[in-house]
């Protein structure tokens, strides 16, 4: 005889109880209905912000490409000796793209165009403005050296010495030459003892420099010797490093 099966009787209360999935769907529908306006506004805001971000990105890339093309035209003109055209192109970059790296570098190269054209005051002003914001040691060294050259051509020996001294403080290809130029400007300004000290300091810092003989001659013209930096013996010298120019 088969076993007796007991069937559980579903009560009327259970029949009326809502299904969990149905309850979840109903709750989501009610929330959407009650907050539809806010949801639409939030979604639209996210879409708008995303569209603005994408638009700004591509706009900035477009501006970068335009600035690069104009910078190339200006550099090409400068290298070809077309100084006036280079000055105009660099000046426009400075005015229109002050916040971009190329807009800032345009001041440096614009000064080179002015210097090549013999416009010393504008070259000086452009370099001073460039140095006020530049932090790269290499560009600072080059700009300070050019500024010193401008002051030297303007016969302002003290300012030239100061600019050369700042250039000598920054590591770069012009550092050793700038140290010698400091001594040269001090001598031109009439500071004989300062020039002698600068020349001797150079020999002490660079005992194997290629410019050693020239420095010795400069000291002799000033009536001094290189007593603070005796010449090294050939046996101890060994391979000599190439001095920066």
C-alpha positions in Angstrom: 0.0 0.0 0.0 1.6 3.3 -1.1 2.6 5.7 1.6 0.3 8.4 2.4 1.4 11.9 1.1 0.6 15.0 3.1 -0.2 18.0 1.0 0.5 21.3 2.7 -2.5 23.6 2.5 -1.7 27.1 1.4 -3.5 29.6 3.4 -5.4 32.5 2.1 -2.9 34.9 3.7 0.0 33.3 1.8 -1.9 33.5 -1.4 -2.2 37.3 -0.9 1.5 37.8 0.0 3.4 39.5 -2.8 6.2 37.7 -4.7 9.7 39.0 -3.8 10.6 39.7 -7.4 7.3 41.4 -8.0 7.8 43.5 -5.0 11.3 44.6 -6.2 10.0 45.5 -9.6 7.1 47.4 -8.2 9.4 49.3 -5.9 11.7 50.3 -8.7 8.8 51.3 -10.8 7.4 53.4 -8.0 10.8 55.1 -7.4 11.2 55.9 -11.1 7.7 57.3 -11.3 8.2 59.4 -8.2 11.7 60.6 -9.1 11.5 60.6 -12.9 12.3 64.3 -13.3 15.4 64.1 -11.0 16.6 60.9 -12.8 16.3 62.6 -16.2 18.1 65.7 -14.9 21.0 63.7 -13.4 21.4 61.6 -16.6 21.4 64.7 -18.8 23.9 66.3 -16.5 26.3 63.4 -16.8 25.9 63.3 -20.5 26.5 67.1 -20.8 29.6 67.0 -18.6 31.0 64.1 -20.6 30.4 65.9 -23.8 32.1 69.0 -22.5 35.1 67.1 -21.4 35.5 65.4 -24.7 34.9 68.6 -26.6 37.5 70.5 -24.4 40.1 67.6 -25.0 39.8 67.7 -28.8 39.7 71.5 -28.8 42.9 71.7 -26.8 44.6 69.1 -29.1 43.5 71.2 -32.1 45.0 74.3 -30.5 48.2 72.4 -29.8 48.4 71.4 -33.5 47.9 75.0 -34.6 50.5 76.3 -32.1 53.0 73.6 -33.3 52.5 74.5 -36.9 53.0 78.2 -36.3 56.1 77.6 -34.1 57.6 75.5 -36.9 57.0 78.3 -39.4 58.7 80.8 -37.0 61.7 78.6 -36.3 62.1 77.9 -40.1 62.1 81.7 -40.7 64.6 82.3 -37.9 67.0 79.6 -39.3 66.6 81.1 -42.7 67.6 84.6 -41.4 64.1 86.0 -42.0 64.2 87.7 -38.6 61.3 90.1 -39.1 59.0 87.2 -40.1 60.2 85.2 -37.2 59.6 88.1 -34.8 56.1 88.5 -36.0 55.3 84.8 -35.7 56.8 84.4 -32.3 55.1 87.5 -31.1 51.7 86.2 -32.1 52.3 82.9 -30.3 53.3 84.8 -27.2 50.1 86.9 -27.3 47.7 84.1 -28.3 49.1 81.1 -26.4 50.6 82.4 -23.2 49.5 79.4 -21.2 51.2 76.8 -23.5 54.8 75.7 -23.4 55.3 76.7 -27.0 53.8 80.2 -26.3 56.3 80.6 -23.5 59.3 79.3 -25.5 58.4 81.7 -28.2 59.8 84.5 -26.0 63.2 82.8 -25.9 63.4 82.4 -29.7 61.9 85.8 -30.4 64.8 87.3 -28.4 67.1 85.4 -30.7 65.5 87.0 -33.7 65.7 90.4 -32.1 69.4 89.8 -31.3 70.2 88.7 -34.8 68.4 91.8 -36.1 70.4 94.0 -33.7 67.3 95.1 -31.7 69.0 94.9 -28.3 66.3 96.6 -26.1 63.5 94.2 -27.4 65.9 91.2 -27.1 66.6 92.2 -23.5 62.9 92.7 -22.6 62.0 89.4 -24.2 64.7 87.4 -22.3 63.8 89.1 -19.0 60.1 88.1 -19.4 61.1 84.6 -20.4 63.4 84.1 -17.4 60.7 85.4 -15.0 58.8 82.2 -15.6 61.3 79.6 -16.9 62.4 76.8 -14.5 64.3 74.5 -16.9 68.0 74.7 -16.0 69.2 74.3 -19.6 66.9 77.0 -21.0 67.7 79.3 -18.1 71.4 78.9 -18.8 71.0 79.7 -22.5 68.7 82.6 -21.8 71.0 84.1 -19.2 74.0 83.8 -21.5 72.0 85.5 -24.3 70.9 88.2 -21.9 74.6 88.7 -20.8 75.5 89.1 -24.5 72.8 91.7 -24.9 74.1 93.7 -21.9 77.6 93.4 -23.2 76.7 94.7 -26.6 74.9 97.6 -24.8 78.2 98.2 -22.9 76.5 97.6 -19.5 79.4 95.6 -18.1 78.1 95.2 -14.6 74.7 93.8 -15.7 76.5 91.5 -18.2 78.7 90.2 -15.4 75.7 89.5 -13.2 73.9 87.6 -16.0 77.0 85.6 -16.8 77.4 84.8 -13.1 73.8 83.5 -13.0 74.4 81.4 -16.1 77.6 80.0 -14.5 75.5 78.9 -11.5 73.2 76.7 -13.6 74.7 73.5 -15.1 74.6 73.6 -18.9 76.7 73.8 -22.0 77.5 77.4 -21.4 78.6 77.1 -17.8 82.4 77.1 -18.2 82.4 79.8 -20.8 80.1 81.9 -18.6 82.6 81.6 -15.7 85.3 83.1 -17.9 83.0 85.8 -19.2 82.3 86.9 -15.6 86.0 87.6 -15.2 86.2 89.3 -18.5 83.2 91.6 -17.7 84.7 92.4 -14.3 87.9 93.4 -16.0 86.0 95.6 -18.4 84.1 97.3 -15.6 87.4 98.2 -13.9 87.1 95.7 -11.1 90.7 94.3 -11.5 90.8 92.4 -8.2 87.4 90.8 -8.9 88.6 89.7 -12.3 91.8 88.2 -11.0 89.8 86.3 -8.3 87.3 85.1 -10.9 90.1 83.8 -13.2 91.9 82.1 -10.4 88.7 80.6 -9.2 88.1 79.2 -12.7 91.6 77.6 -12.7 91.0 76.1 -9.3 87.6 74.6 -10.4 88.8 73.4 -13.9 92.6 72.6 -13.6 92.6 70.7 -16.9 90.4 73.0 -18.9 91.4 73.7 -22.5 91.1 77.5 -21.8 93.9 77.3 -19.1 96.6 79.0 -21.2 94.2 81.8 -22.2 93.3 82.3 -18.6 97.0 82.5 -17.7 97.6 85.1 -20.3 94.6 87.1 -19.1 96.0 87.0 -15.6 99.4 88.2 -16.9 97.8 91.2 -18.6 96.2 92.1 -15.3 99.6 91.9 -13.6 98.8 88.7 -11.6 99.8 85.1 -11.6 97.9 81.9 -11.2 99.4 81.3 -7.8 96.1 80.0 -6.3 95.9 77.3 -9.0 99.3 75.9 -10.0 99.4 74.0 -13.3 99.1 70.2 -12.9 102.0 68.0 -14.0 101.6 66.2 -17.3 102.1 62.8 -15.6 99.3 63.4 -13.2 96.9 64.9 -15.7 95.8 61.7 -17.4 93.0 61.9 -20.0 91.6 65.5 -20.1 87.9 66.0 -20.1 86.5 68.1 -22.9 85.5 71.5 -21.5 82.1 72.9 -22.2 82.0 75.8 -24.7 
